[in-house]
């Protein structure tokens, strides 16, 4: 069953305390962290003692304890300070980073809280909300000196269908005509002050097979679906008269009366063209006209006009899980150039995709110094922490769930797509099968804003390799239809 981020009417109450999320998260992830910690530290010469509660640690005795990380950061936003602020003075601009030298790391559970110290704590690059096990001993000052730390690690992979072997090695003998791709974009920002209308039109023509040469059309014919990962619209639109229009209004008239519906009409027209050619999944983002708390619920289909009439048009939540079956015998794309023998040599594969519009990664980015941390490494850490948005609800708004935490990763996706990023990035994150050999891998892809970079990302569903296609117009900063093939390390290996 595909995990869901939908909030049903029974759970839409906002009367619950946010502390319930932390208690639930610790309860649900404790067993996974404990199991991995025992395997990691059970073979030590002097086997450390497991302490069930953080306040029960014994001074000068090697032990380990499990709890929830809380980052005490003086620069972090404080809602109580905001309420008490003098509102006659303009608020300071939001900070790009929260961290400073005065930060401290706490580990807490239902019994209380203890301060973690030591070089190992800084090396782990933690954020608030992560469930960890800490090995060490209590100092005379009442702090916990940490010598090692352990998280839950990668969960089991969602899909067991892989082709040929127990690894994700690329089939070097496969022909490009046997591959199937999922296309991903983010940040169309239709309605912004600096529109990318020409690039968007080029994108639509490319995906519908109406642009480019034979090679471009061949590649486009292998794209089985399109995912739009947030920020499709921009609310910086004030009507046809422009932003500086000073026309007087009646007393009490809302400024929203001058909001132009044209951006939504333009988006709907593009979606109608796209859904007539391939399935489309659209997620809300931070800049879209949707609720700001996570998980953001799907757009109403009615706002997309004629595009909503297609069964291939899907409004998804943010985040969202998708299951995609790569089956050549029943492919929805043209079979030109394919033979029956090539179909029989490549069995069907089902891929699980986890898609977000980027808010959790961008929020965690504020906690950590960069370098050494990066957006890709933060996304990889969420997989090892088994949690998509650990900083919610501390610095990231989310729904006050009572008895569940939907952001916990009970399974590891084959592809982890993160939209709304400032630049493109990709990385393979792998597991081990217990014998030290490499096992399954998850492909992380950071999808940049299309309106700023003109980048379309293509993910090969069979090999998990990534291609990027750059759309640009002469005089703009983006490239001019350049394609790049990206290997496991994310570096460009060839260009065409």
Secondary structure, 3 states (H helix, E strand, C coil): CCCCCCCCHHHCCCCCCCHHHHHHHHHHHHHHHHHHHHHHHCCCCCCCEEECCHHHCCECCCEEEEEEEEEECCCCCCHHHHHCCCCCCCCCCCCCCCCCCCCEEEEECCCCEEEEECHHHHHHCCCCCCEEEEEEEECCCCCEEEEEEECCCCCCECCCCCCCCCCCCCCCCCCHHHCCEEEEEECCCECCCCCCHHHHHHHHHHHCCCCCCHHHHHHHHCEEEEEEECCCECCCCCCCCCCCCCCCCCCCCCHHHHCCCHHHHHHHHHHHHHHCCCEEEEECCCCCCCCCCECECCCCHHHHHHHHHCCCEEEECECEEEEEEECHHHCCCCCCCCCHHHHHCCCCEEEEEEEECCHHHHHHHCCCCCCCCCHHHHHHHHHHHCECCCCECCCECECCCCCCCCCECCCECCEEEEEEECCCEEEEEEEECCCCCEEEEEEEEEEEEHHHHCEEEEEECCCCCEEEEECCCCCCCCCCCCEEEECCCCCEEEEC
